[in-house]
């Protein structure tokens, strides 16, 4: 079950990234060209947030089942001395939660704006901030916080 969740998580993570990048692209083009905020733009705003929320739910389940996280919470005082354990036990989950909160706020604010340019600007700013937070929370191979291969096999 846990390995199936990891595989699902890996698939959804790429969907989140694809939706987020494309939504940011559409927001940038719409803002730069004073475009009309179309039904397609609104759909991408909505689905980007929805896919991110699905990823969050799967991620929380994985977090609660992770042997690394369980080890971290068994003795947090000692585990805090290990950067890898601290990253997976605290930093990663809080940064990803923050990214989803930022993305959700941006989606809700964009939905409520009346002017098309403001919708695009709101989406562009908030979704970009969420993307930056996500990039910080990823354990890249070059990350000083924790590293792992960018593409894992299961």
Buried (B, 14 or more C-beta within 10 A) or exposed (E): EEEEBBEBBEEBBEBBBEBBEEBBEBBBEBBEEEBEBEEEBBEBBBBBBEBBBBBBEBBEBBBEEBEBBEBBBEEEEEBEEBBBBBBBBBBBBEBBBBBBEBBBBBBEBBBEBEEBBBBBBBBBBBBBBBBEBBEBBBBBEEBEBBBEEEEEEE
